[in-house]
């Protein structure tokens, strides 16, 4: 009996800690949701089509180098290139970096776009693996393909920066499909800021379930797979709620590697991409750090409307692998820049943004897992412990499902990418079930990511793709 009471006391202590943590997180996310709602409504009350059309003719428009690192992307690379060739933007070049692929990616590109090997002077601003050759298309003079030894995604992007001609570059994943006006929209804050904005990121959406032909979105739709639908909801919450709120106060630490534009000068001065699992986040954190150390007034922003569509994992095996890798990447970025944590020298980045990613994003899964264990053990102990478990469960529903549901509503009230009412209803329904099955899975996988960190596991892990374009 005494032993049971002791364990009950420990259980209640852990439970109260989890409860306090969840109240803190819910309050923070609710604030982000409010900021995002106000910001989105303010933006979408304007008629935005006309200003973007005007950008096509403005002489202030900045030329952009589009970098596409490709390693064994034979399935999706053709759709990505065709998508990029059809975008609406005055001046740009496309640089596909074949990072030592072992499939037929390079051969497909050479045959489809009539590539010929050319002499190209490469400014070696950043160290990379050896470049074996540079090819140019006979059909599209702004299409280049760089063939190099395998060195990883960061190395491929650095090689693309060395080859590029223009002052701004955009990183695109090899399986991405862009909407035609995406570049006009993501470049608008850079053009209008007169150099103040040094990086701009767009939204990433799930392409599974959409009709895509020759690299162009024909019809937006929703996959029939529950796993994919839950990822759609996750992306809505991460981009529409999280990044808008953080970007509003220049606290954004992630510009997705699948679609982000950067000032080449600032990236080169900061040292380029580093060889980490989460090279996109690490670069953004390093840019913030470098800007603060240079005492420069620069911003990194997120624009919610320009959309890049990408293929999501359709099996639990590959989704688990992806989430473990993402969590390792988060840790690497935080560890490399641990000096910034609660350091007033770095302003709101050191005092708010880095602690948020450490306490809520990185350590959050551990606390959530403890909460699930407390709920299960409380059922065993019964009595007052059972009542406490019910309270924790209701909070977890509020934390997971209700916030996800709010993100779906935010999508419908503002951007409205999903035209069918049935798609919105399905998203709404699935968001209500998140706490019951999907969120516990992702919590477990992210905790496994922490174990991978402790085991010093490296590498990306293989990801299978089917391709999303006909």
C-alpha positions in Angstrom: 0.0 0.0 0.0 2.8 2.4 1.0 4.7 1.6 -2.2 1.6 2.2 -4.3 1.2 5.6 -2.6 4.8 6.5 -3.3 4.5 5.5 -7.0 1.2 7.5 -7.1 3.0 10.5 -5.7 5.7 10.2 -8.4 3.0 9.8 -11.0 1.1 12.9 -9.9 4.4 15.0 -9.8 5.2 14.0 -13.4 1.6 14.6 -14.4 1.6 18.1 -13.0 4.8 18.8 -14.8 3.3 17.6 -18.1 0.1 19.5 -17.4 2.0 22.8 -16.8 4.1 22.2 -20.0 0.9 21.6 -22.1 -0.7 24.7 -20.8 2.4 26.7 -21.7 2.5 25.2 -25.2 -1.2 25.6 -25.9 -1.0 29.3 -24.9 2.0 29.8 -27.2 0.4 28.1 -30.1 -2.9 29.9 -29.5 -1.0 33.2 -29.7 0.7 32.1 -33.0 -2.7 31.1 -34.3 -4.2 34.6 -33.5 -1.2 36.4 -35.2 -1.5 34.1 -38.2 -5.2 34.7 -38.6 -4.9 38.5 -38.4 -1.9 38.5 -40.8 -3.6 36.2 -43.4 -6.9 38.0 -43.3 -5.1 41.3 -43.8 -3.2 39.9 -46.8 -6.1 38.2 -48.5 -8.5 41.1 -48.2 -6.4 42.7 -50.9 -6.6 41.9 -54.6 -3.1 40.4 -55.0 -3.2 39.3 -58.7 -2.6 42.7 -60.2 0.5 43.6 -58.1 2.1 40.3 -59.1 1.4 40.9 -62.8 3.1 44.3 -62.5 6.2 42.6 -61.2 6.7 40.9 -64.5 7.4 44.3 -66.1 9.3 46.2 -63.3 13.0 46.9 -63.9 13.7 46.4 -60.2 12.9 42.7 -60.4 15.9 40.6 -59.2 17.2 37.8 -61.4 17.2 34.4 -59.7 19.3 31.2 -60.0 17.1 28.2 -59.2 19.2 25.3 -57.7 17.9 21.8 -57.8 20.1 19.2 -56.0 19.4 15.8 -57.5 20.5 12.4 -56.3 18.7 9.5 -57.9 15.7 11.6 -58.7 14.9 9.9 -62.0 11.2 9.5 -61.0 10.5 13.1 -60.3 13.2 15.3 -61.9 11.6 15.7 -65.3 8.4 17.0 -63.8 10.3 19.5 -61.7 12.3 20.8 -64.6 9.2 21.2 -66.8 7.5 23.0 -63.9 10.4 25.4 -63.5 10.6 26.1 -67.3 7.0 27.3 -67.2 7.1 29.7 -64.2 6.2 33.3 -64.7 9.3 35.4 -63.9 11.2 37.9 -66.0 14.8 36.5 -65.6 16.0 33.3 -64.1 18.4 30.3 -64.7 17.8 26.7 -63.7 20.8 24.8 -62.4 20.2 21.1 -61.8 23.1 19.6 -59.7 23.5 15.9 -60.4 25.1 14.8 -57.1 26.8 11.6 -58.3 23.4 9.8 -59.1 23.7 6.1 -59.7 20.3 5.9 -61.6 19.6 7.4 -65.1 18.8 11.0 -63.9 21.6 12.5 -65.9 20.9 10.4 -69.1 17.2 11.4 -68.9 18.1 15.1 -68.7 20.6 14.9 -71.5 18.2 13.2 -73.9 15.0 15.2 -73.0 16.5 18.7 -73.1 19.3 18.1 -75.6 22.1 18.9 -73.2 25.7 19.5 -74.5 28.8 19.8 -72.4 30.2 23.3 -72.3 33.2 25.2 -70.9 32.1 27.1 -67.8 34.2 29.2 -65.5 33.3 28.3 -61.9 33.9 30.8 -59.1 34.9 28.6 -56.2 33.4 30.7 -53.4 32.5 27.6 -51.4 34.4 24.3 -51.1 32.7 21.3 -52.8 33.4 17.9 -54.3 34.9 17.9 -57.8 32.6 19.1 -60.7 33.0 16.7 -63.6 31.2 18.8 -66.2 28.6 21.5 -66.9 25.9 21.0 -69.6 23.7 23.5 -71.3 20.4 22.8 -73.1 20.2 23.6 -76.8 16.5 24.2 -76.4 16.4 26.3 -73.2 19.6 28.4 -72.8 18.7 29.2 -69.2 18.9 25.4 -68.3 22.2 24.1 -66.9 23.1 20.8 -65.5 26.1 20.3 -63.2 27.5 16.8 -63.0 29.7 16.3 -59.8 30.9 13.7 -57.4 28.6 12.7 -54.7 28.9 14.9 -51.6 25.4 15.2 -50.2 22.7 17.8 -50.5 24.6 20.6 -48.9 27.6 20.0 -51.1 25.4 20.0 -54.2 23.8 23.3 -53.2 27.2 24.9 -52.6 28.3 23.7 -56.1 25.2 25.3 -57.5 26.0 28.6 -55.8 29.5 28.5 -57.3 28.1 28.0 -60.8 25.3 30.5 -60.5 25.3 33.9 -62.2 22.6 35.8 -60.3 22.6 37.7 -56.9 19.7 35.6 -55.5 19.3 31.8 -55.6 16.4 29.5 -54.8 16.8 26.0 -53.5 14.2 23.5 -54.8 13.9 19.8 -54.1 14.3 17.4 -57.0 10.7 16.1 -56.6 9.0 19.6 -56.3 6.4 21.1 -58.6 5.9 24.9 -58.4 2.8 27.0 -59.2 3.4 29.4 -62.1 3.3 32.6 -60.0 5.2 31.2 -57.0 8.4 33.1 -57.8 6.7 36.4 -58.3 5.1 36.0 -54.9 8.1 34.7 -52.9 10.3 37.4 -54.5 7.9 40.3 -53.8 9.2 41.0 -50.2 12.8 40.9 -51.4 12.1 43.3 -54.3 10.1 45.7 -52.1 12.5 45.7 -49.1 15.5 47.3 -50.9 17.9 44.8 -49.6 16.5 44.4 -46.0 15.0 41.0 -46.7 17.9 38.4 -47.3 15.8 35.3 -47.4 12.2 34.4 -48.2 10.4 31.1 -47.9 7.2 29.8 -49.4 4.7 27.1 -48.5 5.1 23.4 -49.1 2.0 21.4 -49.9 1.4 17.7 -50.4 1.1 16.7 -54.1 -0.2 13.2 -53.5 -3.8 13.2 -54.7 -3.4 16.1 -57.1 -3.5 15.8 -60.9 -0.1 17.0 -62.3 0.7 16.8 -66.0 4.1 17.7 -67.5 5.1 19.5 -64.3 2.0 21.6 -63.9 -0.8 21.4 -61.3 -4.0 20.6 -63.3 -6.3 19.9 -60.3 -5.7 20.1 -56.6 -7.0 17.1 -54.7 -6.6 15.1 -51.5 -5.1 11.6 -51.3 -7.3 8.7 -50.2 -4.5 7.5 -47.8 -5.1 8.5 -44.1 -1.3 8.8 -43.6 -1.0 11.4 -46.4 -4.1 13.3 -45.2 -2.6 13.6 -41.7 0.6 15.0 -43.3 -1.5 17.6 -45.2 -2.9 18.7 -41.9 0.5 18.8 -40.3 1.9 20.9 -43.1 -1.1 23.3 -42.8 -0.4 23.7 -39.1 3.3 24.1 -39.5 3.2 26.7 -42.3 -0.1 28.6 -41.8 0.1 28.8 -38.1 3.7 28.3 -36.9 5.7 30.1 -39.6 3.5 33.1 -40.2 3.4 33.8 -36.5 7.2 33.5 -36.1 7.9 35.4 -39.4 5.8 38.3 -38.2 8.4 39.2 -35.6 11.5 38.1 -37.6 11.8 34.9 -35.4 11.7 32.4 -38.3 14.4 29.7 -38.1 13.3 27.5 -40.9 13.1 28.3 -44.6 12.2 24.9 -46.2 14.9 23.4 -48.4 12.0 22.5 -50.8 11.3 26.2 -51.6 13.3 29.1 -50.3 15.1 32.2 -51.9 18.3 33.6 -50.4 20.7 36.5 -51.0 23.8 34.8 -52.5 26.2 37.4 -51.0 25.0 36.9 -47.4 24.9 33.1 -47.7 28.5 33.0 -49.1 29.7 35.4 -46.4 28.1 33.2 -43.8 29.9 30.1 -45.2 27.3 28.4 -47.4 25.4 25.2 -46.5 26.9 23.0 -43.9 27.1 19.2 -44.0 24.3 18.5 -41.5 21.1 16.5 -41.8 19.0 19.7 -41.4 21.1 21.9 -43.7 18.2 24.2 -44.4 17.5 25.1 -40.8 21.2 25.3 -39.9 21.8 27.9 -42.7 18.9 30.1 -41.5 20.1 30.0 -37.9 23.6 30.9 -39.1 22.3 33.8 -41.2 20.4 35.2 -38.2 23.6 34.8 -36.1 25.8 36.4 -38.7 23.4 39.3 -39.2 23.4 40.0 -35.4 27.2 39.8 -35.2 27.5 42.2 -38.1 24.9 44.5 -36.5 23.0 44.6 -39.7 19.2 45.3 -40.0 18.1 42.3 -42.1 15.0 40.1 -42.2 14.1 36.5 -43.1 10.4 36.2 -44.0 7.8 33.6 -44.8 5.2 34.2 -47.6 2.2 31.9 -47.2 0.8 31.9 -50.7 3.6 30.9 -53.1 3.3 27.1 -53.1 5.7 24.3 -54.0 4.0 20.8 -54.2 6.1 17.8 -53.1 5.6 14.1 -52.7 4.9 12.8 -49.2 5.7 9.3 -47.9 2.7 7.0 -48.2 4.0 4.3 -45.9 4.6 4.3 -42.1 8.1 2.9 -42.8 9.3 5.9 -44.8 7.4 8.5 -42.8 9.0 7.2 -39.6 12.4 7.4 -41.2 11.7 11.0 -42.4 10.6 12.2 -38.9 13.5 10.6 -37.1 15.9 12.4 -39.6 14.1 15.7 -39.2 14.5 15.5 -35.4 18.2 14.7 -35.7 18.5 17.7 -38.0 16.8 20.0 -35.5 19.2 18.8 -32.8 22.3 19.4 -35.0 21.2 23.0 -35.7 20.5 23.7 -32.0 23.8 22.1 -30.9 25.9 23.9 -33.4 24.4 27.2 -32.3 23.9 26.4 -28.6 25.8 29.6 -27.8 22.7 31.5 -28.8 20.3 29.9 -26.3 19.1 32.6 -23.9 21.9 34.9 -25.0 20.6 38.5 -25.0 23.4 39.5 -27.5 21.3 37.8 -30.2 18.1 39.6 -29.3 14.8 37.9 -29.8 16.4 35.0 -31.8 18.5 34.0 -28.7 15.8 34.8 -26.1 12.7 33.6 -27.8 13.1 31.6 -31.1 16.0 29.3 -30.2 14.5 28.5 -26.7 11.1 27.8 -28.4 12.7 25.3 -30.8 14.7 23.7 -28.0 11.9 23.5 -25.3 8.8 23.0 -27.5 10.0 21.4 -30.7 12.9 19.3 -29.6 12.1 18.3 -26.0 8.3 18.4 -26.6 8.0 14.7 -27.7 9.7 13.5 -24.5 7.2 15.4 -22.4 4.3 14.3 -24.5 5.5 10.6 -24.3 5.6 11.0 -20.5 2.0 12.4 -20.6 0.8 9.3 -22.5 2.6 7.0 -20.0 1.0 8.9 -17.1 -2.5 8.5 -18.7 -2.0 4.8 -19.1 -0.7 4.3 -15.5 -3.4 6.5 -14.1 -6.0 4.0 -15.5 -4.3 1.3 -13.5 -4.2 3.3 -10.2 -7.8 4.5 -10.6 -9.5 7.0 -8.3 -8.2 10.5 -8.4 -5.5 9.5 -10.8 -8.1 8.5 -13.4 -9.7 12.0 -13.1 -6.2 13.5 -13.7 -5.7 11.2 -16.7 -9.0 12.5 -18.2 -7.8 16.1 -17.7 -4.5 15.3 -19.4 -6.3 13.6 -22.3 -8.6 16.6 -22.8 -5.6 18.9 -22.9 -3.8 16.7 -25.4 -7.0 16.8 -27.6 -6.9 20.6 -27.3 -3.1 20.7 -28.0 -3.3 18.3 -31.0 -6.7 18.0 -32.6 -8.2 21.4 -32.0 -5.2 23.3 -33.1 -5.0 21.2 -36.3 -8.7 21.7 -36.9 -8.1 25.5 -36.5 -5.4 25.3 -39.1 -7.8 23.6 -41.6 -10.3 26.4 -41.0 -7.5 29.0 -41.5 -6.8 27.4 -44.8 -10.5 27.5 -45.8 -11.0 31.1 -44.7 -7.9 32.5 -46.5 -5.9 30.7 -49.1 -8.4 28.0 -50.2 -6.2 25.7 -52.2 -8.6 22.9 -51.9 -11.7 23.6 -54.1 -13.9 20.7 -53.0 -16.0 21.0 -49.9 -15.6 17.3 -49.4 -11.8 17.7 -49.1 -12.2 20.3 -46.4 -14.7 18.1 -44.5 -12.3 15.2 -44.7 -9.4 17.3 -43.4 -11.6 18.6 -40.6 -12.7 15.1 -39.6 -9.1 13.7 -39.7 -7.8 16.6 -37.6 -10.2 15.6 -34.9 -8.8 12.1 -34.8 -5.1 13.2 -34.7 -4.7 12.8 -30.9 -6.1 9.2 -31.0 -3.5 7.7 -33.4 -1.3 9.9 -35.5 0.2 12.2 -33.0 1.3 9.4 -30.6 3.1 7.8 -33.6 5.0 11.0 -34.5 5.8 11.6 -30.8 7.3 8.1 -30.7 9.3 8.6 -33.9 10.7 11.9 -32.8 11.8 10.3 -29.5 13.5 7.7 -31.6 15.2 10.6 -33.4 16.6 11.7 -30.0 17.9 8.1 -29.4 19.5 8.3 -32.8 21.3 11.5 -31.6 22.5 9.7 -28.5 23.7 6.8 -30.7 25.4 9.3 -33.0 23.6 7.9 -36.0 24.4 9.7 -39.3 23.0 9.6 -42.8 19.7 10.3 -44.5 18.3 6.9 -45.0 16.7 5.8 -48.3 13.3 7.3 -49.3 11.2 5.6 -51.9 9.3 7.9 -54.4 6.7 7.0 -57.0 6.6 10.4 -58.8 3.5 12.7 -58.8 3.5 13.9 -62.4 2.1 12.2 -65.5 
